[in-house]
């Protein structure tokens, strides 16, 4: 198994709210891969759960770490790119 990670800053002035979190969870869930997201030093949450994502309470400028685990680096990187687009 391969795990790919990326750090991304919240770019929406209103923070990471329900609409982008819902789309992120849909993409993660549809992939069937393991996706986690969280802040450095804190427990990560499942990327396919809107409620879990909203509990992060991510505000403008905060940095989150996204991790994708897949069979290959290429597969994980492709999904990671799609997820990053939600920010």
Secondary structure, 3 states (H helix, E strand, C coil): CEEEEEEEECCCCCCCCHHHHHHHHHHHHHHCCEEEEECCCCCCEECCCHHHHHHCCCCCCCEEEEEEEECCHHHHHHHHHHHHCCC
